[in-house]
Amino acid sequence: MADTDVLTRVKARLDGWDDVPSDAWLSEAARTLSDRVCLRAGVSALPPMAESIVVDATVKAVNRRFDEGIGSESEGQGGTMSVSFADDLLSEYDRELSALASMAQADGSSALPTVRFL
């Protein structure tokens, strides 16, 4: 993955936002998410087609940085608060990551363990 390409894309999506994190924070978030995508897909390097997942998830990480883990909040009648927590920034990309893992296994670039029956 070209870290600068992902960082450029993230910054383009955040253009005009108030209180954008530093480049160092954005780079670290993107690198961490890239590592997690690689682990889930079973590849040693992030394929270019998976960069969009990292960009999307990094923007979501920016949204979550002060209220980390909160998926949604609402106030009901009588002043009761309801808060739901997001499990995982990458969970909504499970189908794409599974497809990426399957493609990597098919072309032999997968780092996932394989089982062979003799």
C-alpha positions in Angstrom: 0.0 0.0 0.0 1.2 3.4 -0.8 0.6 5.1 2.6 0.7 8.6 1.0 -2.0 7.6 -1.5 -4.3 6.5 1.3 -3.5 9.5 3.4 -4.2 11.8 0.4 -7.6 10.1 -0.2 -8.5 10.4 3.5 -7.6 14.0 3.6 -9.7 14.7 0.4 -12.7 13.2 2.1 -12.1 15.3 5.2 -11.6 18.5 3.2 -13.6 21.3 4.8 -14.1 19.5 8.1 -13.4 21.3 11.3 -10.9 19.7 13.7 -9.2 17.3 11.4 -6.5 15.2 13.1 -2.9 15.5 12.4 -1.2 13.7 9.5 0.6 11.5 12.0 -2.7 10.5 13.6 -4.3 9.8 10.2 -1.3 7.8 9.1 -1.3 5.7 12.2 -5.0 5.0 11.9 -4.7 4.1 8.2 -1.7 1.8 8.9 -3.5 0.0 11.8 -6.5 -0.5 9.6 -4.4 -1.7 6.7 -2.7 -4.2 9.0 -6.1 -5.5 10.2 -7.4 -5.8 6.6 -4.3 -7.8 5.6 -4.8 -10.1 8.6 -8.5 -10.7 7.9 -7.9 -11.3 4.2 -4.8 -13.4 4.8 -2.5 -11.4 2.7 0.9 -9.9 3.5 0.5 -6.7 1.6 -2.7 -4.7 1.0 -3.9 -5.1 -2.5 -4.7 -1.8 -4.3 -8.4 -2.7 -4.5 -8.6 -2.9 -0.7 -7.3 0.6 -0.2 -10.9 2.0 -0.4 -11.8 -0.1 2.6 -8.9 1.4 4.5 -9.9 4.9 3.4 -13.5 4.5 4.4 -12.6 2.9 7.8 -10.1 5.7 8.5 -12.7 8.4 8.0 -15.0 6.4 10.3 -12.1 6.3 12.9 -11.9 10.1 12.7 -15.6 10.3 13.5 -15.1 7.9 16.5 -12.0 9.4 17.9 -13.6 11.4 20.7 -16.6 9.1 21.3 -14.6 5.9 20.7 -16.9 2.9 20.3 -20.2 4.7 20.3 -22.3 3.6 17.4 -25.4 5.8 18.1 -27.0 7.8 20.8 -30.6 8.8 21.3 -32.7 10.4 24.0 -36.1 9.0 24.7 -39.1 10.3 26.6 -38.4 11.1 30.2 -34.8 12.0 29.5 -33.6 8.4 29.1 -30.5 7.9 27.0 -29.8 5.0 24.8 -26.3 4.4 23.5 -25.2 1.6 21.2 -21.6 0.7 20.7 -19.9 -0.2 17.4 -18.1 -3.5 17.6 -15.6 -3.1 14.9 -14.7 -0.5 12.2 -14.2 -3.3 9.6 -17.3 -5.4 10.4 -19.3 -3.9 7.6 -16.7 -4.9 5.1 -16.8 -8.6 6.0 -18.1 -9.6 2.6 -15.4 -7.7 0.8 -12.7 -9.1 3.0 -14.0 -12.6 2.5 -13.9 -12.1 -1.2 -10.4 -10.8 -1.0 -9.3 -13.8 1.1 -10.9 -16.1 -1.5 -9.1 -14.3 -4.4 -5.8 -14.6 -2.5 -6.3 -18.3 -1.9 -7.2 -18.8 -5.6 -4.1 -17.0 -6.9 -1.8 -18.5 -4.3 -0.9 -15.3 -2.5 -2.8 -16.1 0.7 -1.0 -16.3 4.0 -3.9 -18.1 5.5 -3.2 -21.7 6.5 -4.5 -24.4 4.2 -5.6 -27.9 5.0 -4.9 -30.7 2.6 -6.3 -34.2 2.9 -4.3 -37.1 1.6 
